[in-house]
Amino acid sequence: MRILRATVRFCFNLCACVIVILAIAWACMNAFQRSFVLAHLGRVEDQYVVGAHYKSGIGVAQDYRKAVEWFKRAANADYPPAMFEYGVMRHYGLGCGQETFDAQHYLRKAADAGLPEAQFVYGSLLLHRGYGQSDRAQAEKFLRQAAEARYVPAEYTLACEYFSGERLRQDHATAELLLSDLSEQGYQPAQQMRDELQRFGELAESDRIQRSRE
């Protein structure tokens, strides 16, 4: 019994020492190192974070190839931000071969998951025939979804398209509302565009529309 108690006490003390050492090591790690450990343990959010570090070069040497590898791991676990980043890098061939079909697949999944930046990018690519097709109805749908989330680039793109009528159905009233909302958010290009259009008489009824909303 005495030997057994001594053995148990030794094991307990050893475990306590190991825990203390691991705690000290963890405390000495920077943000990237901690995420790197958790990413290897399968934590999807940290796989994305590691990819973001490698892409930006913050906390580690910039490496697009490694960024793609980590983004793909998290993307295959259906993590929307990673699907978006991986899709963009595949589209432009950053750290990997350029592959539009693969890029389209992941960007569409991220957009369907409700990520505004993915909805904007995927909608814009469709609008400008980024994949050799012109599905303007789908482009408008995704751009509107991003705009409804008040994603500024999507709101501004739609406003420009609705005014010009070049790729989407011309809709000055909706364009005016979008520009008004952007101006209230302090988005300077939208205010400049409104001022320019007012000088040319394109927003003649903007005051009436504004009064009807009040």
C-alpha positions in Angstrom: 0.0 0.0 0.0 2.8 2.4 0.9 4.4 1.8 -2.6 1.0 2.3 -4.3 0.4 5.6 -2.5 3.9 6.8 -3.4 3.3 5.9 -7.0 0.0 7.7 -7.1 1.5 10.8 -5.4 4.3 10.8 -8.0 1.9 10.5 -10.9 -0.2 13.3 -9.5 2.8 15.6 -9.0 4.1 14.8 -12.5 0.7 15.6 -14.1 0.6 18.9 -12.2 4.1 19.8 -13.4 3.1 19.0 -17.0 0.0 21.1 -16.7 2.0 24.0 -15.3 4.6 23.7 -18.1 1.9 23.6 -20.8 0.2 26.6 -19.2 3.4 28.6 -19.2 4.2 27.6 -22.8 0.7 28.6 -23.9 1.0 32.0 -22.2 4.3 32.6 -24.0 2.7 31.9 -27.4 1.6 34.8 -29.6 -1.8 34.8 -31.3 -0.6 33.1 -34.5 1.1 30.3 -32.6 -2.0 29.6 -30.5 -4.2 29.5 -33.6 -1.6 27.2 -35.3 -1.8 24.7 -32.5 -5.6 24.7 -32.4 -5.8 24.5 -36.2 -3.7 21.3 -36.1 -6.2 20.0 -33.5 -9.0 20.5 -36.1 -10.5 23.8 -34.9 -12.0 25.2 -38.1 -12.1 28.8 -37.0 -8.4 28.7 -36.2 -7.6 27.0 -39.6 -9.1 30.1 -41.2 -7.2 32.4 -38.9 -3.9 30.7 -39.7 -4.7 31.0 -43.4 -5.5 34.7 -42.9 -2.1 35.2 -41.1 -0.2 33.6 -44.0 -2.1 35.6 -46.5 -1.5 39.0 -44.8 2.0 38.2 -43.5 1.0 39.4 -40.0 2.8 37.5 -37.3 4.4 35.2 -39.8 6.2 35.3 -43.2 3.7 35.9 -46.0 3.0 32.6 -47.9 0.1 32.4 -50.3 0.6 28.7 -50.8 0.2 27.9 -47.1 -2.7 30.4 -46.9 -4.5 28.4 -49.6 -3.8 25.1 -47.8 -5.4 26.3 -44.6 -8.3 28.2 -46.2 -9.1 25.0 -48.1 -9.1 22.9 -44.9 -11.6 25.2 -43.3 -13.6 25.7 -46.5 -14.1 21.9 -46.8 -15.6 22.1 -43.4 -18.1 24.6 -44.8 -16.8 27.6 -42.9 -18.1 30.6 -44.9 -15.2 33.1 -44.5 -12.8 30.4 -45.5 -14.9 29.4 -48.5 -14.8 33.0 -49.6 -11.1 33.5 -49.2 -10.3 30.2 -50.9 -12.6 31.0 -53.8 -11.0 34.4 -54.3 -7.5 33.0 -54.2 -8.5 30.2 -56.7 -10.1 32.8 -59.0 -6.9 34.9 -59.1 -4.5 32.1 -58.9 -2.8 33.3 -55.7 -0.6 30.6 -54.2 -2.3 28.0 -56.4 -3.3 27.4 -60.0 -6.0 29.6 -61.4 -9.2 27.5 -61.6 -12.5 29.4 -62.3 -14.8 26.4 -61.8 -13.4 25.6 -58.3 -13.5 29.3 -57.5 -17.1 29.6 -58.6 -18.1 26.6 -56.5 -16.7 28.0 -53.2 -17.7 31.6 -53.8 -21.3 30.4 -54.6 -21.3 28.3 -51.4 -20.1 31.3 -49.3 -22.7 33.5 -50.9 -25.5 31.0 -50.3 -24.3 30.9 -46.7 -25.2 34.6 -46.4 -21.7 36.2 -46.4 -22.2 39.7 -47.8 -18.7 40.0 -49.2 -19.1 36.7 -51.0 -22.5 37.8 -52.3 -20.9 41.0 -53.6 -17.9 39.3 -55.3 -19.9 36.4 -56.8 -22.7 38.8 -58.0 -20.1 41.1 -59.5 -18.3 38.3 -61.3 -21.6 37.1 -62.8 -22.5 40.7 -63.8 -19.2 41.3 -65.5 -19.1 37.8 -67.1 -16.2 36.7 -64.9 -17.0 33.1 -65.7 -17.9 33.5 -69.3 -21.6 33.7 -68.7 -24.1 36.4 -68.2 -26.7 35.4 -65.6 -27.8 38.9 -64.7 -30.8 37.8 -62.7 -28.5 35.8 -60.4 -26.0 38.7 -60.3 -28.8 41.1 -59.3 -30.1 38.6 -56.6 -26.7 38.3 -54.9 -25.9 42.0 -55.1 -29.3 42.9 -53.6 -28.7 40.4 -50.8 -25.4 42.0 -50.0 -26.9 45.5 -50.3 -29.7 44.6 -47.9 -27.0 43.7 -45.4 -25.8 47.3 -46.0 -22.6 46.1 -47.5 -21.3 49.4 -49.0 -19.6 48.1 -52.2 -22.8 46.2 -53.2 -25.0 49.2 -52.5 -22.8 51.5 -54.6 -22.4 49.0 -57.4 -26.2 48.5 -57.6 -26.8 52.3 -57.6 -24.4 52.8 -60.5 -26.0 49.9 -62.4 -29.5 51.0 -61.8 -28.7 54.5 -63.0 -26.8 53.4 -66.1 -29.1 50.6 -67.1 -26.2 49.1 -69.0 -26.3 45.6 -67.4 -29.3 45.8 -65.1 -32.8 47.1 -65.7 -32.7 50.9 -65.2 -34.3 51.9 -62.0 -33.6 55.5 -60.9 -35.8 55.5 -57.9 -34.0 52.5 -56.3 -30.7 54.0 -57.2 -31.6 57.3 -55.5 -32.6 55.4 -52.3 -29.3 53.5 -52.3 -27.3 56.6 -52.8 -29.2 58.4 -50.1 -28.5 55.5 -47.7 -24.8 55.5 -48.6 -24.6 59.3 -48.1 -26.1 58.9 -44.6 -23.4 56.4 -43.9 -20.8 59.0 -44.9 -19.7 57.2 -48.0 -18.1 60.1 -49.9 -18.2 58.6 -53.5 -22.0 58.2 -53.2 -22.4 61.8 -52.1 -20.2 63.0 -54.9 -22.3 61.0 -57.4 -25.5 62.4 -56.0 -24.1 65.9 -56.4 -23.0 65.2 -59.9 -26.4 63.8 -60.9 -28.2 66.7 -59.3 -26.2 69.1 -61.4 -27.4 67.3 -64.5 -31.0 67.0 -63.3 -31.0 63.2 -62.8 -32.3 63.5 -59.2 -35.1 66.0 -59.8 -37.5 64.1 -57.6 -35.2 63.0 -54.9 -36.6 65.5 -52.4 -40.1 64.2 -53.1 -39.0 60.7 -52.4 -37.2 61.7 -49.3 -40.3 63.5 -48.0 -42.5 60.5 -48.7 -40.2 58.3 -46.5 -40.4 60.7 -43.6 
